[in-house]
């Protein structure tokens, strides 16, 4: 199976919305666990890599503009 490449600062769109209604999350930490912050309300969540990769639908904006 091919491993996807995610970087700190990327904005990802998840398959399911956060209770606040936002689908977009910013990656703050990568590794075996991912730290992500909701772009709608700012809630921070830690997810295991397999669960994170399964929940991601698409990378919205790669961190190339900064």
Wavefront OBJ file of the C-alpha trace (Angstrom):
o trace
v 0.000 0.000 0.000
v 1.258 3.468 -0.919
v 1.883 5.912 1.938
v 0.458 9.400 1.453
v 2.628 12.415 2.109
v 1.338 15.008 4.566
v 3.251 18.030 5.878
v 2.756 20.374 8.813
v 0.678 23.329 7.621
v -1.349 21.394 5.025
v -5.115 21.893 5.083
v -7.000 18.615 4.587
v -10.664 17.911 3.888
v -12.129 15.076 5.960
v -14.854 12.640 4.870
v -17.120 13.582 7.801
v -17.728 17.065 9.222
v -16.733 18.211 12.701
v -19.775 18.981 14.920
v -19.164 22.700 14.223
v -19.868 21.979 10.524
v -16.352 22.397 9.099
v -14.751 19.718 6.909
v -11.317 21.387 6.837
v -8.483 20.736 9.298
v -4.919 22.076 9.550
v -2.114 19.596 10.251
v -0.021 20.761 13.223
v 1.939 17.550 13.943
v 2.929 14.491 11.897
v 4.468 11.135 12.747
v 2.842 7.999 14.155
v 0.118 10.321 15.492
v -1.300 13.362 13.733
v -2.236 16.548 15.535
v -4.924 18.423 13.635
v -6.819 21.658 14.334
v -10.343 22.362 13.069
v -10.389 25.383 10.745
v -13.935 26.183 11.872
v -13.737 26.305 15.666
v -10.045 25.697 16.468
v -10.552 22.367 18.296
v -7.330 20.283 18.496
v -7.441 16.486 18.033
v -4.765 13.757 18.022
v -5.348 10.792 15.679
v -3.324 7.652 14.982
v -1.836 7.620 11.462
v -4.018 4.761 10.077
v -7.217 6.399 11.343
v -6.154 9.808 9.996
v -5.249 8.468 6.532
v -8.587 6.650 6.318
v -10.549 9.782 7.325
v -8.861 12.200 4.883
v -10.692 12.864 1.625
v -8.237 15.316 -0.004
v -5.420 17.789 0.616
v -7.017 21.197 0.008
v -3.953 23.440 0.093
v -0.407 22.157 0.384
v 1.939 24.342 2.430
v 3.562 26.054 -0.569
v 2.182 29.576 -0.119
v 3.939 30.331 3.173
l 1 2 3 4 5 6 7 8 9 10 11 12 13 14 15 16 17 18 19 20 21 22 23 24 25 26 27 28 29 30 31 32 33 34 35 36 37 38 39 40 41 42 43 44 45 46 47 48 49 50 51 52 53 54 55 56 57 58 59 60 61 62 63 64 65 66
